[in-house]
Amino acid sequence: MIVRCAAGVLALVLSATAAQAGAWTLGRGHWQTFSETTQSEASSSFDAHGRASIPTTFNKLLIQNNFEYGLTNAITLFVTPAFVTARVKTPTVPLTVASNTSFEAGARLSLYVRHGRLSLQGSYKTAGAFDFSVSANRASGRQIELRLLYGTSFKLFGRDGFVDLQLAQRWISYPRPNETPIDLTAGLWLTKKIMVMAQSFNIISAGDAAPPYTYYRAHKLEFSVVERVSRHWSLQFGAFYSPAGQNSLVERGISVSLWTQD
């Protein structure tokens, strides 16, 4: 059981999730960036029964930059280069140190705008060796993702807020299993310059894993504060934790992100 879990842990060690701008598209000729640094660690992993019972030594540094450009009012293009380095050790995996760069590119298409915003997003990601999110056996890997996004705004006690729901399917290079991400975000502006956000990030693997990989699922909750520094700049400070999972890390960490828009 521990051997199977170790493969699941390694499958998620260097998983770099790109900053998502949500279901909304940019206006034609407009652009925005999200530059994020994340530091995380774990001292245990969830086993095949969802128990946080496997001693683990883990830490990761992720640096990524998401750039978006409005090709038209309905189509937004984006690219996301990233760098990640990590150290991991489990009872069956010796200390492993891995570093990697990856590049993702895609487009988001607005489908419906009357009652909220419904969009469809597609992307292609390529990564070098040791990116265990898309590669295996120390070889480079690829990922194709199709994502459906829905966002809407609301008022709460006279304050502006929004909800963003995302469902995706990822096709990943063999022998890695394919994945289904489910992401939920809610934000509320407390003042004209301060917003709070609650987010849930979830990854569920398919049943098509080939040895040494096995089924896994990972769940993260993140809470953050966004401060609008100026018309063009905002800062986000967040903390996250994995409350549940299966064959995955009990991960916790912090992130800092700089939002820039024209």
C-alpha positions in Angstrom: 0.0 0.0 0.0 2.8 2.4 0.9 4.5 1.7 -2.4 1.4 2.5 -4.4 0.9 5.7 -2.3 4.5 6.8 -3.0 3.7 6.9 -6.8 0.6 9.0 -6.1 2.6 11.4 -4.0 5.3 11.8 -6.7 2.6 12.4 -9.3 1.6 15.5 -7.4 4.9 16.7 -6.1 5.7 19.2 -8.8 2.2 19.9 -10.0 2.1 23.6 -11.0 -1.4 25.0 -11.2 -1.5 28.1 -13.3 -3.2 31.2 -11.9 -6.7 31.4 -13.4 -8.4 34.6 -14.2 -11.8 33.1 -14.1 -14.6 32.9 -16.6 -14.4 36.5 -17.7 -12.6 37.4 -20.9 -10.6 40.6 -21.5 -11.6 43.5 -23.8 -10.0 43.6 -27.2 -6.4 44.9 -26.9 -6.3 44.7 -23.1 -3.9 42.6 -21.0 -3.2 41.4 -17.5 -0.6 39.3 -15.7 -0.5 37.2 -12.5 3.0 36.7 -11.1 2.9 34.2 -8.3 5.4 32.6 -5.8 4.3 29.7 -3.7 6.1 27.9 -0.9 4.7 24.7 0.5 5.6 21.7 2.7 4.2 18.5 4.1 5.2 16.1 6.9 2.7 13.4 6.0 0.7 11.9 3.1 -2.7 10.4 2.8 -2.7 6.7 2.2 -5.1 4.7 -0.1 -7.8 4.9 2.5 -7.5 8.7 3.0 -5.7 8.5 6.3 -2.8 11.0 6.9 -0.6 8.2 8.1 2.5 8.1 5.9 5.5 10.0 7.2 6.8 12.4 4.5 9.4 15.0 4.1 8.4 17.5 1.4 8.9 21.1 0.4 8.3 23.0 -2.9 9.0 26.4 -4.4 6.9 27.4 -7.4 7.3 30.5 -9.5 5.0 31.2 -12.4 3.7 34.1 -14.5 0.4 34.0 -16.3 0.0 36.6 -19.1 -3.4 37.2 -20.8 -4.3 39.3 -23.8 -7.7 40.1 -25.3 -7.6 39.2 -28.9 -11.2 40.2 -29.3 -13.9 40.9 -26.7 -14.8 37.2 -26.8 -11.4 35.6 -27.1 -8.6 35.9 -24.5 -5.2 34.3 -25.2 -2.8 33.3 -22.4 0.7 31.8 -21.8 2.1 30.6 -18.5 5.8 29.8 -18.1 6.7 28.3 -14.7 9.6 27.1 -12.7 9.4 24.6 -9.8 11.8 22.9 -7.5 11.0 20.3 -4.8 12.4 17.8 -2.3 10.5 14.7 -1.3 11.1 11.6 0.9 8.8 8.8 2.0 9.3 5.4 3.6 9.7 3.8 0.2 11.1 6.7 -1.8 14.7 8.0 -1.0 15.3 11.7 -0.9 14.5 13.1 -4.3 15.4 16.6 -5.5 13.8 17.7 -8.7 13.7 21.0 -10.7 11.7 21.8 -13.8 10.4 24.4 -16.2 7.1 24.2 -18.0 5.2 26.3 -20.6 1.4 26.4 -21.1 -0.5 28.3 -23.8 -4.2 28.5 -24.6 -7.3 30.5 -25.2 -10.6 31.3 -23.4 -13.8 31.8 -25.4 -16.8 33.5 -24.0 -20.0 31.5 -24.7 -22.8 33.2 -22.8 -23.0 36.6 -21.0 -26.6 37.2 -20.0 -26.8 35.6 -16.6 -23.2 35.5 -15.5 -20.4 34.5 -17.8 -19.9 31.0 -19.3 -16.6 30.4 -21.1 -14.7 27.5 -22.6 -10.9 27.3 -22.3 -8.4 25.0 -24.0 -4.6 24.8 -23.4 -1.5 22.8 -24.2 1.3 22.3 -21.7 4.8 20.9 -22.2 7.2 20.3 -19.4 10.7 19.0 -19.0 11.8 16.0 -17.0 10.9 15.8 -13.3 7.6 17.6 -13.7 5.6 14.9 -12.1 2.4 16.6 -13.0 2.8 15.7 -16.7 5.9 13.7 -17.1 7.1 10.2 -16.0 10.3 8.2 -15.8 12.5 11.3 -16.0 11.2 12.1 -19.5 9.5 15.2 -20.8 5.7 15.2 -20.9 2.6 16.9 -22.4 -0.8 17.8 -21.2 -4.0 18.9 -23.1 -6.7 20.5 -21.0 -10.3 21.5 -21.8 -12.0 23.7 -19.1 -15.6 24.9 -18.7 -15.8 28.1 -16.6 -18.8 29.9 -15.1 -18.7 33.2 -13.2 -21.2 35.6 -11.8 -21.3 38.6 -9.5 -23.5 39.3 -6.5 -24.2 41.8 -3.8 -23.8 41.0 -0.1 -24.6 43.6 2.5 -24.1 46.2 -0.2 -20.7 44.9 -1.1 -19.6 43.5 -4.5 -18.7 39.9 -4.7 -18.3 37.1 -7.3 -18.4 33.3 -7.6 -16.3 31.4 -10.2 -16.8 27.6 -10.9 -14.5 25.6 -13.1 -14.6 22.0 -14.3 -11.8 20.6 -16.5 -10.5 17.4 -18.1 -6.8 16.8 -18.6 -5.3 14.3 -21.0 -1.7 13.6 -19.8 1.2 11.7 -21.4 1.2 7.9 -20.7 1.7 6.3 -18.2 0.4 9.1 -16.1 -3.4 8.9 -15.5 -5.7 11.6 -16.9 -7.1 14.1 -14.4 -10.4 15.9 -13.6 -9.8 19.3 -11.8 -12.7 21.0 -10.1 -12.0 24.6 -8.8 -14.3 26.9 -6.8 -13.6 30.5 -6.0 -15.7 33.1 -4.1 -14.5 36.7 -3.5 -16.0 39.7 -1.7 -14.8 43.3 -1.7 -14.8 44.5 1.9 -13.7 48.0 0.9 -12.8 49.6 -2.4 -9.2 48.4 -2.0 -9.5 45.1 0.0 -11.0 41.9 -1.2 -11.1 38.5 0.6 -11.2 35.2 -1.3 -12.0 31.6 -0.5 -10.9 28.9 -3.0 -11.2 25.1 -3.3 -8.8 23.3 -5.7 -9.5 19.6 -6.4 -7.8 17.0 -8.6 -9.2 13.5 -9.2 -7.3 11.1 -11.3 -8.8 8.7 -13.8 -8.7 4.9 -13.5 -6.3 4.6 -16.5 -3.1 4.8 -14.5 -0.3 2.4 -15.4 2.3 1.1 -12.9 3.8 2.6 -10.8 1.0 5.1 -10.8 -2.3 4.5 -9.1 -5.6 6.4 -8.4 -5.2 9.6 -6.4 -7.1 12.7 -5.4 -6.0 15.9 -3.8 -8.0 18.7 -2.2 -6.8 22.1 -1.1 -8.5 25.0 0.6 -7.0 28.5 0.2 -7.9 31.8 1.9 -6.4 35.0 0.7 -6.5 38.8 0.9 -6.2 41.0 -2.2 -5.2 44.7 -1.8 -5.6 47.1 -4.7 -2.4 49.2 -4.5 -3.2 51.3 -7.5 -5.3 51.3 -10.6 -2.9 48.9 -12.3 -1.4 46.9 -9.4 -2.9 44.6 -6.8 -1.2 42.2 -4.3 -2.6 38.9 -3.1 -1.5 37.1 0.1 -2.8 33.6 0.6 -2.4 30.4 2.8 -3.6 26.9 1.9 -4.0 23.5 3.4 -5.0 20.0 2.2 -7.8 18.8 4.5 -8.4 15.5 2.7 -7.0 13.3 -0.1 -6.0 9.9 -1.2 -2.5 8.8 -2.2 -1.5 12.5 -2.0 0.3 15.0 0.2 -1.1 16.6 3.3 0.2 19.9 1.9 0.2 23.4 3.4 1.8 26.6 2.3 1.7 30.3 1.5 1.6 32.3 -1.7 2.2 35.9 -2.8 0.9 37.1 -6.2 1.2 40.4 -8.0 -1.7 41.3 -10.3 -1.0 43.8 -13.1 -3.4 45.1 -15.7 -3.4 47.9 -18.3 
